[in-house]
Structure formats: C-alpha cells, structure tokens
Amino acid sequence: MTTHTHSTPSFPVGPYAEVAAGWPRGGHPVLASHTEDTIVLYQAYNDKIADYAVRHGVLSGPDFSLTRMSWAKPNFLWMMYRSGWGTKPNQTRTLALHISKDNFYRILEQAHVNQSHGGPRRTHAPMRRSAAREDQDEEDAKEPIEQPRPAAAAQAGEAVSGEDDASLAHTSAPSAGRAKSSSVVVQWDPDHSPCGGSLGRRAVQIGMRGETLRLFASEWILRVEDISEFVRQQRPHATTAPYEGLLVPRETVLPLPPAVARHACADLDE
C-alpha cells in the first residue's frame, strides 16, 4: 500500500468542458478514473480518519467505524456534490482510494440495488450506453454549490456522514429489509454538474458494511491519495458555468463484465 499527498492527483486531470464532452448524457454508466487493472473510489472524512489513512494506507484507527455502512463513489463530481466541495462538517478531507478492478467487480457482484434510488427494475435489461454526450444546461449553471449542513446534522466521517444506514430509511419496506441485510448496497442517484445542478445521467454510490467493508478498508486498498488540496484549489472554479479554469479527473465509462453490469443495473458497454 502507498500513500500520496500533493496538490495534483497522480491520475490524469483535464479541463472540465473537455473531459465532460466525452460523458454520456443519460443512463447508468460507471464514470471513473481507471487503468487496465485499477479504479479510483472517493470518500470524504474528517481530519483524524484521513490522517490515519494517509499515514497507514488503510481505513482504520480509533475514529473509523467498521460497524456502520461506509459509502464510496467512483465519480469525482458526485463526491464533490455530497461533500460540498470539501466544505461540509466531517467531510473536509477527500481521499482517492485505488483498488483493483477485480475487487471492484467483486463488490458489485454482492450488491443489493436500491430501487428507490434510481435503480432500474431488475426485470429490465441494462441500458446500452448512448453515443450522446453531456451538454451543460443553463438552469444547472444557475444553481449554487450545495451549502454545508449544520454541524449538528453531521457525524464523524463519511461512514456516518448522512450517508450511513439512515439513507435507506425512505425505501420501501421489502427493499429496505434486503438492503439492511446486504453487505453491499448500490444506489443510482442523479449526477450533478460542478455547481450542483441535477443532470439526466445517474451516478452510482456503493455502500459497504460487514466483511466486505473490512476487506475493503484493510486489504483491498492499494494506494491512498489525499486530494483535499486539489479540491480546495478547484472549488472557486466550480461556481458558475462554463467553469473556466476547473480541472477534474479524466473519468471515462468503465466497461463492466456483462454479468456484473446486469447485477448492478449498470449500462452495458457498446
């Protein structure tokens, strides 16, 4: 395991307009920074959890809980929406966690897809990825970055930062029951523009608990990067379209094995 703390991530970044031009406008794609063998997942934490992770290359220590569901996101802008670009209480530190694609697929294979959060019905075939690309909507450009919630509403770290088990409270009773008993939960929520406007495309977030979380936190992380300074530098450029000066990771659609895509209700690669 290795750690990395610099103002620029180790993975490629580029101008937002250029990068986003290659993204689908709709569907359920897994947008991510990935290599032939690895993928980057994002989580936001408080200083204590982040410092421990950067120092030791694992998610552990006295302030990290393995007893609560912890959410990870392959989509950088979805992480920025959830953390308010690193301004929400206990989500001021953004970590980029590199894991193998094989372990990412293993996580998705175990997932219960939360139908109340945008997951297509399992009776439907996954969508095939459209060639259409994203356009910035004028209405989206007028929406401000989501403001931090009051401190009383936040708890310690991403694992308990409003995206823990409480996020399942509004699901239907049968779905909530299955989600509560699953070690992995997948939710497909609306993706967002840099300033927080909702888009037609869905973004995936993955909740882990139990043995899957233990393996992810202690064995599957290959590299920990603290990209909080990069987030801080980009935040002023994310307020108004066309987002001149904004740099984002060069995420592309991750082709998934067909069986994994069908199970997770993700789009099939063309």
Residue pairs with C-beta under 8 A, 6 or more apart in sequence:
1 57
1 58
1 221
1 222
1 223
1 224
2 57
2 222
2 223
2 224
3 53
3 54
3 55
3 57
3 223
3 224
3 225
3 226
4 10
4 223
4 224
4 225
4 226
5 54
5 225
5 226
5 229
6 229
6 230
7 229
7 230
7 233
8 230
9 96
9 225
9 227
9 230
9 249
10 223
10 225
11 33
11 40
11 96
11 249
11 250
12 33
12 249
12 250
13 230
13 247
13 248
13 249
13 250
14 247
14 248
14 250
15 246
15 247
16 194
16 237
16 243
16 246
16 247
16 248
17 136
17 242
17 243
19 248
19 249
19 250
19 251
20 133
20 134
20 136
20 248
21 133
21 134
22 133
22 252
23 29
23 31
23 133
23 134
23 201
23 251
23 253
24 129
24 130
24 132
24 133
24 134
24 201
24 253
24 267
25 130
25 132
25 133
25 134
25 135
25 199
25 200
25 201
26 130
26 132
26 200
26 201
26 202
27 127
27 129
27 130
27 201
27 202
27 267
28 118
28 119
28 120
28 126
28 127
28 188
28 202
28 204
28 265
28 266
28 267
29 129
29 201
29 202
29 253
29 254
29 266
29 267
30 74
30 204
30 253
30 254
30 256
30 266
30 267
31 74
31 75
31 191
31 203
31 251
31 252
31 253
31 254
32 39
32 40
32 41
32 74
32 75
32 251
32 252
32 254
33 39
33 40
33 74
33 76
33 96
33 249
33 250
33 251
34 40
34 101
34 252
34 254
37 100
37 101
38 98
38 99
38 100
38 101
38 222
39 74
39 98
39 99
39 100
39 101
39 104
39 254
40 74
40 96
40 97
40 98
40 249
41 72
41 73
41 74
41 96
41 97
41 99
41 104
41 206
42 72
42 73
42 74
42 75
42 76
42 79
42 94
42 95
42 96
42 97
43 59
43 70
43 71
43 72
43 73
43 79
43 94
43 95
43 97
43 158
44 79
44 82
44 83
44 86
44 88
44 91
44 92
44 93
44 94
44 95
44 158
44 161
45 53
45 90
45 91
45 93
45 95
45 157
45 158
46 63
46 90
46 91
46 92
46 93
46 156
46 157
47 92
47 93
48 61
48 62
48 63
48 156
49 59
49 61
49 63
49 64
49 93
49 156
49 157
49 158
50 93
50 95
50 226
50 228
52 59
52 60
52 61
52 63
52 64
53 59
53 60
53 61
53 64
53 95
53 224
54 95
54 224
54 226
57 221
57 223
57 224
58 217
58 218
58 221
58 224
59 70
59 216
59 217
59 218
59 221
60 217
60 218
63 156
63 157
64 157
64 159
64 217
65 156
65 157
65 159
65 160
66 213
66 214
66 217
67 209
68 159
68 160
68 164
68 165
68 209
69 159
69 163
69 164
69 165
69 185
69 207
69 208
69 209
69 213
70 158
70 159
70 164
70 207
70 208
70 209
70 213
70 216
70 217
71 158
71 159
71 163
71 164
71 167
71 205
71 206
71 207
71 208
72 97
72 205
72 206
72 208
72 216
73 79
73 82
73 203
73 204
73 205
73 206
74 204
74 251
74 254
75 191
75 203
75 204
75 251
76 248
76 249
76 251
77 191
77 192
77 193
77 194
77 203
77 248
78 189
78 191
78 192
78 203
78 205
79 94
80 86
80 194
80 231
80 238
81 146
81 192
81 196
82 88
82 91
82 163
82 205
83 91
83 92
83 94
84 91
84 145
84 146
84 147
84 148
85 145
85 231
85 234
85 235
85 238
86 92
86 93
86 94
86 228
86 231
86 232
86 235
87 145
87 147
87 148
87 235
88 148
88 149
88 154
88 161
89 148
89 149
89 150
89 151
89 153
89 154
90 154
90 155
90 156
90 157
90 158
90 161
91 154
91 158
91 161
92 228
93 226
93 228
94 226
94 227
94 228
94 230
94 231
95 224
95 225
95 226
95 227
96 224
96 225
96 227
97 221
97 223
97 224
97 225
98 221
98 222
98 223
98 224
98 225
99 216
99 220
99 221
99 222
100 220
100 222
101 254
103 215
103 216
103 220
105 256
105 257
105 260
107 184
107 206
107 208
107 212
107 216
108 184
108 186
108 206
108 256
108 260
108 263
108 264
108 266
109 259
109 260
109 263
110 182
110 183
110 184
110 212
111 182
111 184
111 185
111 186
111 206
111 263
111 264
112 178
112 179
112 182
112 184
112 185
112 186
113 119
113 122
113 185
113 186
113 187
113 188
113 263
113 264
113 265
114 168
114 171
114 175
114 179
114 185
114 186
114 187
115 121
115 171
115 172
115 175
116 170
116 171
116 172
116 175
117 171
117 187
117 188
117 189
118 187
118 188
118 189
118 190
118 202
119 186
119 187
119 188
119 265
120 126
120 127
120 188
120 265
122 265
125 262
126 261
126 262
126 265
126 266
126 267
126 268
127 267
127 268
128 267
128 268
128 270
129 253
129 267
129 268
129 269
129 270
131 270
134 199
134 201
136 193
136 241
136 242
137 193
137 197
137 199
138 241
139 197
140 193
140 195
140 197
140 198
140 199
140 241
141 193
141 195
141 197
141 240
141 241
141 242
142 197
143 193
143 195
143 196
143 197
144 195
144 196
144 239
145 195
145 196
145 235
145 238
145 239
146 196
149 162
153 162
154 161
154 162
155 161
155 162
155 164
163 205
163 207
165 180
167 187
167 207
168 176
168 179
168 180
168 185
169 176
171 179
179 185
183 208
183 209
183 210
183 211
183 212
183 213
184 206
184 207
184 208
184 209
184 212
185 206
185 207
186 204
186 205
186 206
186 207
186 264
186 265
187 204
187 205
187 206
187 207
188 202
188 203
188 204
188 265
189 202
189 203
189 205
190 198
190 199
190 200
190 201
190 202
190 203
191 198
191 199
191 201
191 202
191 203
192 198
192 199
192 203
193 199
193 241
194 237
194 238
194 243
194 246
194 248
195 238
195 239
195 240
195 241
195 243
204 264
204 266
208 216
230 247
234 246
234 247
234 248
237 243
237 244
237 245
237 246
237 247
238 246
253 267
253 269
255 269
256 264
256 266
256 268
256 269
258 268
260 266
261 267
261 268
261 269
262 268
